[in-house]
Amino acid sequence: MSQATAGLPELLVGQPDWQAFLARTLENFQCVTGTIHRTDPSTGLLSLIAHQGIPPQVLPMLLPKIDNIPFGKGIAGCAAQRKEAVQLCNLQEDLGGVAKPDARKTNVQGALAVPIVGADGKVLGVLGIGKMQTYDFNVHEIADLNSVAALLAPKM
C-alpha cells in the first residue's frame, strides 16, 4: 500500500465516514482543503458529500455554489466531464476559465480534482484536494489521487 492510500481502506468498511476519509486523504497528500462529490443519478449533478478546509468566512457564500455542480463547471465539473484529472497550479491566477470566480475567495492555490469512475466507465463522483500555496502536482501525485478515487468507486 502506498503512502497515498495509507489508512484509507479501513475507513470504507461498512457505512463510509466520508469526512474521516477526506481528512485522511488530505493528510496523506499534505493538503488543507478538499471535497468529495457524488453524482446524483436523478439530477446528473455532482452533490457534495464531504468538505474540509473551506475558510469559515466564505463557507456560507460558497456552500450553496458547490453543493450541486453541473458536469463541465468549475474544477470538479471539468474533471467529471473530461473523465480525467484537472489541476491548477494557482487557482488564484487561473486564466483558462476552469476555476469559478467565487472559488478564488477560498485562497486555495494548488488544486487537483480527479473523477471517481465506476467499473462501467460512468463518473460516480469527484475527489478534489488543494493547497494554500502555488503547487504543481506531479504525475505520481495525480496517479496516487486516482488510486484513492478508485478506492471510493465501489462505495459511491
Backbone hydrogen bonds in HBPLUS format (Angstrom, degrees):
<---DONOR---> <-ACCEPTOR-->    atom                        ^
c    i                          cat <-CA-CA->   ^        H-A-AA   ^      H-
h    n   atom  resd res      DA  || num        DHA   H-A  angle D-A-AA Bond
n    s   type  num  typ     dist DA aas  dist angle  dist       angle   num
A0005-THR N   A0002-SER O   3.21 MM   3  5.55 136.4  2.41 104.3 114.2     1
A0006-ALA N   A0003-GLN O   3.32 MM   3  4.99 154.2  2.39  94.4 101.9     2
A0008-LEU N   A0005-THR O   3.08 MM   3  5.50 164.8  2.10 135.8 135.6     3
A0011-LEU N   A0008-LEU O   2.88 MM   3  5.31 143.5  2.02 115.1 126.3     4
A0012-LEU N   A0009-PRO O   3.01 MM   3  5.38 160.5  2.05 112.0 118.2     5
A0021-PHE N   A0017-ASP O   2.90 MM   4  6.15 160.1  1.94 157.3 164.0     6
A0022-LEU N   A0018-TRP O   2.89 MM   4  6.07 161.5  1.92 150.0 154.5     7
A0023-ALA N   A0019-GLN O   2.88 MM   4  6.08 163.6  1.91 151.3 156.3     8
A0024-ARG N   A0020-ALA O   2.95 MM   4  6.12 162.1  1.98 149.6 153.9     9
A0025-THR N   A0021-PHE O   2.96 MM   4  6.15 154.9  2.02 145.7 153.2    10
A0026-LEU N   A0022-LEU O   2.89 MM   4  6.14 164.4  1.92 156.3 159.8    11
A0027-GLU N   A0023-ALA O   3.00 MM   4  6.24 155.3  2.06 144.4 151.5    12
A0028-ASN N   A0024-ARG O   2.85 MM   4  6.10 160.6  1.89 150.6 155.6    13
A0029-PHE N   A0025-THR O   3.02 MM   4  6.27 142.2  2.17 147.4 157.3    14
A0030-GLN N   A0026-LEU O   2.90 MM   4  5.77 103.4  2.50 137.9 155.1    15
A0031-CYS N   A0026-LEU O   2.84 MM   5  4.77 168.5  1.86 141.9 145.0    16
A0030-GLN N   A0027-GLU O   3.18 MM   3  4.96 160.6  2.22 101.5 107.2    17
A0032-VAL N   A0130-GLY O   3.09 MM  98  6.30 147.1  2.20 160.3 169.8    18
A0033-THR N   A0130-GLY O   3.37 MM  97  5.07 161.8  2.40 139.6 137.5    19
A0130-GLY N   A0033-THR O   2.78 MM  97  5.07 131.7  2.01 154.9 148.2    20
A0034-GLY N   A0052-GLN O   2.91 MM  18  5.41 151.4  2.00 151.0 151.3    21
A0052-GLN N   A0034-GLY O   2.98 MM  18  5.41 147.5  2.09 154.5 153.3    22
A0035-THR N   A0128-GLY O   2.93 MM  93  5.14 150.3  2.02 131.9 138.4    23
A0128-GLY N   A0035-THR O   2.92 MM  93  5.14 171.4  1.93 152.8 153.6    24
A0036-ILE N   A0050-ALA O   2.92 MM  14  5.15 150.9  2.01 146.0 143.9    25
A0049-ILE N   A0036-ILE O   2.85 MM  13  5.75 178.0  1.85 161.7 161.0    26
A0050-ALA N   A0036-ILE O   3.34 MM  14  5.15 144.2  2.48 143.7 140.8    27
A0037-HIS N   A0126-VAL O   2.89 MM  89  5.16 167.5  1.90 156.9 160.7    28
A0126-VAL N   A0037-HIS O   2.94 MM  89  5.16 147.5  2.05 127.4 135.2    29
A0038-ARG N   A0047-SER O   2.76 MM   9  5.16 160.5  1.80 145.1 147.0    30
A0047-SER N   A0038-ARG O   2.69 MM   9  5.16 170.5  1.70 151.3 148.0    31
A0039-THR N   A0124-LEU O   2.70 MM  85  5.10 173.9  1.70 126.8 127.6    32
A0040-ASP N   A0045-LEU O   2.81 MM   5  5.53 171.1  1.82 168.9 170.6    33
A0043-THR N   A0040-ASP O   3.19 MM   3  5.58 134.3  2.41 108.2 119.3    34
A0044-GLY N   A0040-ASP O   2.63 MM   4  5.31 155.4  1.69 166.6 173.1    35
A0046-LEU N   A0069-ILE O   2.77 MM  23  4.90 174.9  1.78 144.9 146.7    36
A0069-ILE N   A0046-LEU O   2.86 MM  23  4.90 157.7  1.91 135.2 141.4    37
A0048-LEU N   A0067-ASP O   2.90 MM  19  4.89 157.2  1.95 135.3 140.0    38
A0058-VAL N   A0055-PRO O   3.01 MM   3  5.72 153.2  2.09 121.1 128.3    39
A0059-LEU N   A0055-PRO O   3.09 MM   4  6.16 130.5  2.35 148.2 161.3    40
A0062-LEU N   A0058-VAL O   2.79 MM   4  5.86 159.8  1.83 161.8 168.9    41
A0063-LEU N   A0059-LEU O   2.82 MM   4  5.48 167.8  1.84 152.9 155.6    42
A0065-LYS N   A0062-LEU O   2.84 MM   3  5.28 133.6  2.06 113.0 126.8    43
A0066-ILE N   A0062-LEU O   3.07 MM   4  6.37 135.8  2.27 152.0 164.6    44
A0066-ILE N   A0063-LEU O   3.20 MM   3  5.28 134.8  2.42 100.2 111.9    45
A0067-ASP N   A0063-LEU O   2.92 MM   4  5.75 123.9  2.24 151.2 163.4    46
A0073-LYS N   A0070-PRO O   3.19 MM   3  5.69 160.4  2.23 137.8 136.7    47
A0072-GLY N   A0077-GLY O   2.68 MM   5  4.36 168.3  1.69  96.7  98.4    48
A0077-GLY N   A0073-LYS O   3.11 MM   4  4.52 125.2  2.42 146.0 141.4    49
A0078-CYS N   A0074-GLY O   2.96 MM   4  6.04 150.8  2.05 142.4 150.3    50
A0079-ALA N   A0075-ILE O   3.01 MM   4  6.25 157.5  2.06 148.5 154.4    51
A0080-ALA N   A0076-ALA O   2.99 MM   4  6.27 155.6  2.06 149.7 156.5    52
A0081-GLN N   A0077-GLY O   2.92 MM   4  6.10 162.9  1.95 146.0 150.9    53
A0082-ARG N   A0078-CYS O   2.87 MM   4  5.91 166.6  1.89 152.3 156.1    54
A0083-LYS N   A0079-ALA O   2.92 MM   4  5.61 128.5  2.19 133.9 145.9    55
A0086-VAL N   A0113-ALA O   2.87 MM  27  5.35 158.5  1.91 156.2 163.4    56
A0113-ALA N   A0086-VAL O   2.87 MM  27  5.35 159.3  1.91 155.4 162.5    57
A0088-LEU N   A0111-ALA O   2.86 MM  23  5.19 155.9  1.91 143.5 149.6    58
A0111-ALA N   A0088-LEU O   2.90 MM  23  5.19 164.2  1.93 151.7 157.1    59
A0135-TYR N   A0089-CYS O   2.95 MM  46  4.94 158.4  2.00 144.0 145.3    60
A0093-GLU N   A0090-ASN O   2.94 MM   3  5.53 151.6  2.02 116.7 124.6    61
A0091-LEU N   A0109-GLN O   2.65 MM  18  4.59 162.7  1.68 121.3 126.4    62
A0094-ASP N   A0091-LEU O   3.39 MM   3  5.07 171.8  2.40 103.2 103.0    63
A0103-ALA N   A0100-LYS O   2.90 MM   3  5.41 142.7  2.04 116.6 127.8    64
A0104-ARG N   A0101-PRO O   3.18 MM   3  5.74 148.4  2.29 111.2 118.9    65
A0105-LYS N   A0102-ASP O   3.10 MM   3  5.49 149.6  2.19 108.2 116.5    66
A0106-THR N   A0103-ALA O   3.19 MM   3  5.81 166.7  2.21 115.8 119.9    67
A0107-ASN N   A0104-ARG O   3.10 MM   3  5.61 162.1  2.14 116.6 121.8    68
A0109-GLN N   A0131-LYS O   2.87 MM  22  5.95 169.8  1.88 157.5 161.0    69
A0110-GLY N   A0133-GLN O   3.11 MM  23  6.05 137.5  2.30 132.1 132.1    70
A0131-LYS N   A0110-GLY O   2.73 MM  21  5.01 154.9  1.79 149.9 157.6    71
A0112-LEU N   A0129-ILE O   2.94 MM  17  5.44 161.3  1.97 159.9 161.0    72
A0129-ILE N   A0112-LEU O   2.82 MM  17  5.44 158.9  1.86 158.8 165.6    73
A0114-VAL N   A0127-LEU O   2.85 MM  13  5.45 160.6  1.89 155.0 159.4    74
A0127-LEU N   A0114-VAL O   2.93 MM  13  5.45 164.5  1.96 162.7 165.1    75
A0116-ILE N   A0125-GLY O   2.72 MM   9  4.90 164.4  1.75 134.9 131.2    76
A0124-LEU N   A0116-ILE O   2.63 MM   8  5.41 153.3  1.70 162.9 172.7    77
A0118-GLY N   A0122-LYS O   2.85 MM   4  5.42 166.9  1.87 163.3 163.6    78
A0121-GLY N   A0118-GLY O   2.91 MM   3  5.26 163.2  1.94 116.3 119.9    79
A0142-ILE N   A0138-ASN O   2.99 MM   4  6.30 158.5  2.04 157.1 163.9    80
A0143-ALA N   A0139-VAL O   2.96 MM   4  6.10 159.0  2.00 140.5 146.5    81
A0144-ASP N   A0140-HIS O   2.82 MM   4  6.03 152.5  1.90 143.5 151.8    82
A0145-LEU N   A0141-GLU O   2.88 MM   4  6.13 155.6  1.94 147.1 152.9    83
A0146-ASN N   A0142-ILE O   2.94 MM   4  6.20 150.3  2.03 146.0 154.7    84
A0147-SER N   A0143-ALA O   2.96 MM   4  6.28 140.6  2.12 140.5 151.4    85
A0147-SER N   A0144-ASP O   3.07 MM   3  4.95 120.5  2.44  90.3 105.4    86
A0148-VAL N   A0144-ASP O   3.02 MM   4  6.42 146.6  2.13 144.1 153.0    87
A0149-ALA N   A0145-LEU O   2.91 MM   4  6.21 158.7  1.95 147.2 153.0    88
A0150-ALA N   A0146-ASN O   2.93 MM   4  6.17 144.8  2.05 140.0 149.6    89
A0151-LEU N   A0147-SER O   3.18 MM   4  6.51 139.2  2.35 137.7 147.3    90
A0151-LEU N   A0148-VAL O   3.04 MM   3  5.17 127.5  2.32  98.5 112.3    91
A0152-LEU N   A0148-VAL O   3.28 MM   4  6.69 142.2  2.43 142.5 152.5    92
A0152-LEU N   A0149-ALA O   3.05 MM   3  5.09 124.4  2.37  95.4 109.8    93
A0153-ALA N   A0149-ALA O   3.15 MM   4  6.43 142.1  2.30 147.4 157.2    94
A0155-LYS N   A0152-LEU O   2.84 MM   3  5.48 145.4  1.96 124.6 135.4    95
A0156-MET N   A0153-ALA O   3.17 MM   3  5.34 160.7  2.21 109.9 115.8    96
